[in-house]
Amino acid sequence: MRRPRVVIVGGGFAGYRAARVLGRMARGRAEIVLLNPTDYFLYLPLLPQVAAGILEARRVTVSLTGTLRGVRLVLGEAEGVDLDERVVRYVGPEGDRGSLPYDRLVLAAGSVNKLLPIPGVAEHAHGFRGLPEALYLRDHVIRQIELAAGAGDPAERAARCTFVVVGAGYTGTEVAAQGQLLTDALVRRHPLPHGTRPRWMLLDIAERVLPELDERMSRTADRVLRERGVDVRMGTSVKEATGRGVLLTDGGSVDTRTLVWCVGVRPDPLAESLGLPLERGRLLVEPTLQVPGRPEVFACGDAAAVPDLDQPGSYTPMTAQHAWRQGKVAARNVAASLGEGEPRPYRHRDLGFVVDLGGAQAAANPLGVPLSGPPAGLVTRGYHLAAMPGNRVRVAADWLLDAVLPRQGVQLGLVRSWSVPLDTASPELARVPDPARQPSAESGRQSSAESGRQAPAEAGRQAPAEAGGSGPGPDALDADHPAPGPVRRTDAPDDPS
C-alpha cells in the first residue's frame, strides 16, 4: 500500500517547523518531502549580526538534512502548483525541472522584499531578507569606509561614509543599530582623514521607531540610536534614488553610496499564482490553516492570511513567532487529515518581543514586562538561543569572542551588488551568471540574457517593477558590463564590488 505523500513548500520558520513536527509524528507512515531552494533553515532575527561581523554566516543556518529526521529534502524553487492534478512543479538549482505529486500540500513559501513605486529604488537599493544580502552589505560597508579613507575629495568621502536605511521596523532598526557599531569600530582602528565620521540614517514615514511595538520599546530604541549617533528621521522617506544619493520626501537630499531597503515584506509571488482567494497577497485560510474548498491544501506563515480568533475580523501579522507556531499547528492538522488525532484551530498568545540594538543594548517586553539596557540584552540573547533549533553553542561562542576581541574588518568578496537585486522572488539565493549564455566579445557591451540564477520559476513570478532601469548602482565601477538577469544593473560581474 502506497504511503501518502505530504509536500511542504518552503523551509522557513513555518515550513521548517511543519516538517520537523510531521517527521516525528509520521514515523514512516507518510512520506514527508520538503521543497526548498537551500539546504538550510535561516534564523532571520540574527541576520543583522551577520552583516555587522558579529556572527559567522553559518551560525544562523541550520542544516535541513541534519535536523529533519524522516523528511526528504528536494532542492528547488516552486514554479507552480496544479491544484486539480495535485502536483507541485519546481526548478532545481541547476535549471532542471521536476514535479512532486502530493496527497497533502503545505504552502509555507514565506515572503520577499516589499517594493514601492519609487523611482530608482529597484535599481539602486538592496534588501535584507537573505544571507547573500547580509554578506553583501557587510562587504559593501567595509569597502565604503576603506574607499573613503583614500578619497581626496571631502564630498566623496562624506558620501561613502553615509549609510541610509529605509524602514524603522524590526529589521531596519537593528541594521542601523548594528551598522553604526560596525563602522565606529572600523574607524577607531583606522581613523578617517580630517576627522570624518560614519553617518547612519534611519528613515520611515511612521511617527516613531518600531511603530508596530509598544511605545516604551519604541522610546528605548529611539534613545539608543540617537545616543549612538544615528540620524533618526521619522515622517520622512525616499522620494527618488539615484546612483549618487537619494531625494527625500521632505525636500532634502543626501549624497550616499548605500541604500538599504527594509520597509517590510510581501508574500511570495507563488501565493498569487495559484488563483485562490487572497487577502493582500496572502492565501485566505480557515482557522485550521486549510484552504477553503481545498481540504488537502494547508498554508501557514507569511504566505497565509490566518484569522485571528482573539480579534475577529483581523488576521495574524507576518512575524516569525506566528510562522513558527502555525507550522506546528499545520503539521498536526495534516496528521489529523490522515487519520491521526483531531484538527485544531490556530490560536496564539503573545509572549513579548525583543529587539537587539547591539552591544549590551536591547529593548524587550517578555510577558509584557518592559526592559531596556543590559537586562533587555540578556533576555534578548537568551530568547534567541532558546528559539534557535541548532548552533546554540557556536552562536554563544561568537558572542563571547566579539565581546573580547576586535572585529575583523575585511572584505570576503563573495557576493557582488548585481547578484542581490532588490526585486527577486528568491532573496535566499544570490544570482549567478550562466557562462553558456554570456555575451560574446562583440556583444559584450549589451545586457546578457536571463542568467542561470533567474530560473524559469523566477522568470514567471517577477513583479511588474522588475522591468528595471539603467544607471549606475551605489557602488558601480564599470558601466560597460550590465549584470545578467531581468534587473538591468550597471555594476559588472567582474568588478571589485
N, C-alpha and C positions, 0 to 999 in steps of 0.2 A: 504494500500500500504506500502510495507516494505521500511524503510529508508535505504539509502546507508550507508555502514559502512566504516569508514576510520580508519585503524590501523596504529599507529605510533610506531615504534620500537626504543626505546631509549629515555631517559628523560634528556639528557644533554642540552647543550646550544641550539643546533638546534632542538632537539625533543621537549624540553620544550616550546620553542618559537612557534613552529608549532602548538602544542596542544593548547596553550593559544590563539593564533590568530584564529585558526579554531573553538575553543569553542565559541568565541564571534561571529564569522561570521555565524556559522551553525544555532544557535538559535533553536535547536531542529529539524531542517530539515534533519540532518545527525547524525548518531551515531559515536562519536569520542572515540576511545579506545587507551589508551597509555599502551604499554607493557614495563615494566622497572623492573630491579632487586630490586630496593629500592623504598621506598615511598617518596623520597625527590629528589629535584634538588640540585646538589652540585655546589657551586660557587668556582670553582677551583683556580682562582687567589689569593684567600686569604688562601689557604691551608698551605703555609709556616708559616703563623702566628698562625695556629693551632698547628703545630709542635713546634713552639717556645714558646708556652704557653701564647700568647697574647690574642687570641680569644678562647672562649669555643667552642667545636666542633659543637654544634647545631647552632651556629651563622652563619655558612657558608652553612647550609642546609635549603632549603625552601620546605615546605610541598606541595606535588603534589595535594593531595585531597583538601587541604585548599585553594589553589590558582588557580586551574584549574576548572572553572565552566563549566558544560556541558560536562565534559570529564570523562570517566570511566577508572579507573586505574586497570590494571591486573598485579599482581606481578609475575615476572618470567623472565627467560632468553631465548631468541630466540634460538631454537635448529636448525631450518632450515626453509626455505621458499619453498613451492611448487608453482612456478610461474604459471604453467598451471592450477592447481586447485584453485589458488588464496587463499592459506591457509598458515598461519604462525603457526608453531609448536613450543611449548615452554615447559620449565620445571619450575615448581613452586618452591618456596623456601623450600618446604618440600619433594621435589623429585617427586611430582605428575606431570604427563604430561597433556597437553591440546592443543587445536588448536583454532585459530581465523580466520575464513573466512573473506575476505575483498573484497570491491569493489575498494578501493584505498589504496595504501600502501605507507607509508613514511618511508624510511630507514634512521635512524639517530643513528646508533649503536655506533658511536664515535670511540675511539681509545684505545689502550693498550700500555704497555711499549715496547719500541723498543729494540730488542736484537741484539747483535753482537756475532759472533763465537769466543768469547774469553774464554779460559779455566777458569773454576771456577766461572764465573760471575753469571750464573743461580743459582748456589748453595749458593753463599756467599753474594750476593748483594741484596738490596731491592730497589724497585721503589718508585715513588711518584706520583701516579695517583688517589688514592682514600683516603677516610677518614681513613680506617683502617691503611694504610701505614703511614699517618701523626701521628696518635695516637701511633703507634708502635715506630716511630722514636723519638718522644718526650720522651717516657718512656725509650727507649734504651740510648739516650744521657744522661739523668739524671742518669741512672743506671751506665753507664761507669764512670761518674765523681765520684759517690759515691764509686764504687769499687776501683777506682784509689786512693781515699783518704785513703783507708785501705790497699793498697798494699805495701808490704815491698820492693819489687824488683823495682828499678828505671826504668828498661826496660819495665816491665809490666805496670807501672804507666804511662809512656810516651805513650805506645801503646794504652792504654784505653783512653787517652786524645787526641788522634789523630783521626780526622774525615775526611774521603776522599769523596768528591763529584765529580762525573764524569759527565761532561756536563755543559758548561757555557752559556747555553741559558737562557730563562726566568726563568724556574723552578730552575735549578741548581744554578744560581746566587743568587736568592732570598733565597734558602735554606741555602747556605753558609753564606750569609749576616746575616740572622736572627739567624742561628745557633751559629755564633760567639758571638752575643749579648747575647744569652741564656746562653752559657757556661761561659762567662765572669761574668754575673750576679750571677750564681751559685757559682763560686769560690770567688767572692767578699764577699759573706755572710759566706762561709765556705772554707777558703783558703786551698789549697792542700799542702802536705808536701814538704819541700825543694824548695819552690818557683816554683813548676811545673805549667805550664800554658797550657790551652787547645789550640790545634792547628788544624785549619781547612785548608784543602787543596782543591783547585778547579782546576780540570784538564780538558783540552779539546784539541783536535787535531787542532782546528781552530787557527788562528793567533791572535785573540783578543776575549775578553769577549763580549757577546751578538753580535755574528757575523752577525746576521740577521737584526740588527738595525743600525741606523745612528751612524757614528763613534764618534760623540760628546757624545751620550748616552753611548757608549762603554767606552770612556775615563773616563766619570764620574763614572761609575760603577767600573771600574778597580781601580781608585784612592781611592774610598771609601773603597773597600775591602782591599786594601794593607795598608791603614792607620789604618784600624781596626785590622790588624794582620793576615788576611787570606793569605795563601801561594798560590798565583795565578800562575799556570804553563800552559802557552799556548804552543801548539805544542807537548803536552805530554798527553798520556792516559795510560790506564791499559793494560798490556800485559798478565797478569795472576793474578787471585785472589785465595787466599788460606784462610784457617781458621785463619791464624795469620797475614795476611797482603797482600800487593799487589806488584807485579813486574811491573815496569813502562817501557814504550817503549823507554825511554832514557837510559835504562840500570840500573837505580837505583831501590831501593826497599824501601817500607815504612811499618813499623810494625803498624798495626791498627786492631781494632775490629769492625770498622764501614765503610761500603762501600755503598754509596747512588748513585743509578743509575738514572741519569737524562739526558741521551743522546738524548732523543726525543721520539716520539711515532710512532706507526704503526697502520694502520686501523684495526678495529675489524675483527677477522678472519671470521665473518659471511659474510662479503662482498665477500671474495674469494670463499666461499662455494656455492654461487649462480650460478656459471658458466657463468657469464656475463662478457663482456669486462671490463678490468681493466687498470688503469694507476698507477703503483707502489702500487698495493693493493687496490686502491680506485676505486669505480664504476664510469665508464665514464657516464656522463650525458650531456644532452643538456643545453643550457643557461636557459631554463625554469625549469631545475632540473629534467626533466623526463628522464627515462632510454630509450635509443633508442630501438625501437621495442617493448617496453612495456609501452605504454602511461599511464597505470593505476599505474605504479610504479614511485615514486619520491625518490630521495636521496639527502641528504644535510649534512653539517658538515664534520667531518673528514672522514666519510665513502665515500664521493663523490669527484670525480675529476671534479670540476666545471670550465668551460672555463672562462678565464679572458678576458673579452671583451675589456678592455683597453690595454691589452698586448697580441695580437693574438699569438696563439701557446703555450701559457702557461696556467697554472691552478692556481686558488686561493690557497694560503697556508692554512695549517691546524692550524687556530687560532680561539680563542673564538669570536673575532669580526666578522669574516666571518660566523662562525657557527650560531651566533645569528641572523645575517641579513638574511642568507639563510633560516633559519627556518620560518621567516616571509614571504619570497617570496614563499617558498614551500606551506605554508598554503593558500596563496592567489591563487596560481595556481591550487591547489587541488580543491578549491572552484570554480574556473573557469571551471575546467573539469566537475563539477557537475551542471554547468549552471548559476553560479553567478559570473559575472564580466568577464574580459578578462585576458588571461595569459600574463605575462610579464617576460622578461629575467632578470637574476641576474646581477646587476651592483653594484659597490661599490666605495667608496671614503674613503681613509684612513683618520681617524680623529686624528691620532697620537698614540703614545704608552706610557705606563707608567710602570716603574719597581720600586717596593718598596724595598728599601735597609735597612729598619729597622730604628727605632728611628725617627729622623726628616729628614733622608736622602732618596733621591729617584732620579731617572733620568726620565725625561718626555719630550715629544715634542708635546704638544697639538697644533693641526692645523699647525704643522711644526715649532713651536717656541721652541727652546731648553731651558730647565730649569734644574737646579740642586739645591741641598741643600733644606732648608725648603720650598721655594716656590714650588719646584717639589713635596715635600712631601705632601703639602696641595692639590695640583692638583691631585696627585695620589689617596689620600684617598677620595677626593671629587668625583673623577671619579668612584671609586668602590662603594661608597654609591649610586650614581645615577644609576649605572648599575645593582645593586642587585635588584632582584624582590621581596625582603622581608627582614625582620630582620634589617633594617637600624638603628633603634634606639638602638637595642641591640648591634650591632657592634660598633656604636659610643660610647656607654656606656663602652664597654670593652676597647676601645682605651683610653678613659679618665681614667679609673681605672688603666690601665697599666702605664700611664704617672705619676701617683701619688702614686702608691703602688708597693711594690716589688712583683716579680713573685713568684708563688707557685711552688717550685721545688720538687714535689712529684710524685712518680710513681703511676699510676692507675692500671696497670697490666691487662688491658682489652684485649690487643692484643699481642699474642706471635709471636716470629720470624717465626715459622713454618706455621702460619696461613696467612702470607702475602708473598708467594713466588713471585719472580720476574716474572716468566713466567706463567701468568694466563690470561685467556680471560675475567676475571671479577675482575679487581682491586678494584672495588667499594664494593666488598664483601670479608669479611675475611673467610678463610677456617675454617670449624669446623669439628671435628671428628664425626663419626657416631657410637654411643655407641653399636648399634646392630652388628657392623662389626669390633669391636676392637679385637685384638688378645687375646687368652686365656693366662692363666699364663704360660702354657707350651710353647706357641709360641710367648710370649711377646717380645722375642729378635729379632723377624723378622718384616719386614716392613708390616704395615697393608694394607688392600685392599683399593680401592678407597673410599674416605671419602664422607660424605653427602654433604660437600661443593662442591666437584667436581661433580656436577650434570652431567647427560648424555650429556647435551648441551655442557659443557666444555670438556668432555671426547672426543667428536667428533671434537673439534675445537683446540686441542693442536697443537702448532708448534712443529716441529721435535726436537728442542732444549730442549723440556720439558722432554725428556727422563731422564735428570738429572744425577747426580752422587752422590757419597757418600763423607763423610768427614765432619769435624766439621764446623758449621756455625760460623759467627763472635762472637756470644755470646752463643755457645753451652756449656751446663753444664752437660749433661747426654747423652752419645752416645748409651745407651742401648735401647732407645725407639725412633726409627725413626718416623718422622711425618707422618700422614695419607696423602694420595694423591699421584699424579704422580711425584712430585718433591721429591726425596728421600733426606731428610734432617736429621740431627742427633740431633737437639735440641728438647727436649721432650715436649709433650703437657702439662706435669705436672711440668716442671721446672720453676724456677722463672724468666725466660727470657720472 
